[in-house]
Amino acid sequence: MEGGSKATLKAVALITGDTNVRGFIHFTQIPNGITHVQGKITGLSPGLHGFHIHALGDTTNGCNSTGVAEVSIKDWQIPLIGQHSILGRAVVVHADPDDLGKGEMFGGHELSKTTGNAGARVGCGIIGLQSSV
């Protein structure tokens, strides 16, 4: 892991939306480098939703339904430390599922490769370090 840290790092993002979307996402990076993402978000419309980490953590203009989404992901590409750290960035929940960039190949939407054509932003939060206490 970059920076030589041997400790488990933890971060959290509190998710809020323009309607009743609320929840949390916890990020735990273990010393071998993998980051585990877990959380629960309520107030979403039923069905699948896109889930992205955006480059900036600026939610001053908001994130620009009654269901629950539970998240559990393990990924090497979202570290909490080093040059590509996700700390201070925004995590965004979208109204629709992410088509993984494949929509345009099958006659779908031109936003497929840039946004996953995941629709409106319904919830978001800034990723910050979590207390170890």
Secondary structure, DSSP 8 states (H G I E B T S, - for coil): -GGG--S-EEEEEEEE-SSS-EEEEEEEE-TTS-EEEEEEEES--SS---EEEES----TTTT----EEEEEEEESS--SSSTT--TT-EEEEESS---TT-TGGGT--TTHHHHTT--SEEEEEE-EE----
